[in-house]
Amino acid sequence: METRYQHYDIRLSIDSRLEQVRVLSGALRGIGKELELSDDQLGQLELMMVEAVNNVIEHAYEMRGGNDVRVRVEYTPEVIHLVISDSGRTMPDTLHSEARDMPDPEALPEGGWGMGLIHLLADSIRYIRDAKGNHLHVSKQLV
């Protein structure tokens, strides 16, 4: 079965509470099924999104509810982009650098696996801070 549309631009938003991440994850699964992504592709996208959103809630918003976490899903048959945006604290440069290795567990005071997983699964990562907030751009090739 062939997907009818060649491009999608879908925007989702949740409150900055960990219990809402599950709903966001379910929405991404629904989007992935509609776009006919493979289980492997969808699993990788879901893992990257959940790790990024959890990082926003835990670190940018310091576990405080009442803040927007926005996820944009941009799709073409060749690539899917996730853009995770927030208005919280800026991510340290060392977490979004070009390094694609998993972090050394001995060097991590707490957590730190999320960005390592994202770097391993994504084909490209870009982090931008502008007047509207923080934006983590994650791309995955589909072909």
Secondary structure as UniProt FT lines:
FT   STRAND          8..15
FT   HELIX           18..20
FT   HELIX           21..34
FT   TURN            35..36
FT   HELIX           39..55
FT   HELIX           56..60
FT   TURN            62..63
FT   STRAND          68..75
FT   STRAND          79..86
FT   HELIX           93..96
FT   HELIX           105..107
FT   HELIX           113..121
FT   STRAND          124..130
FT   TURN            131..132
FT   STRAND          133..141
//
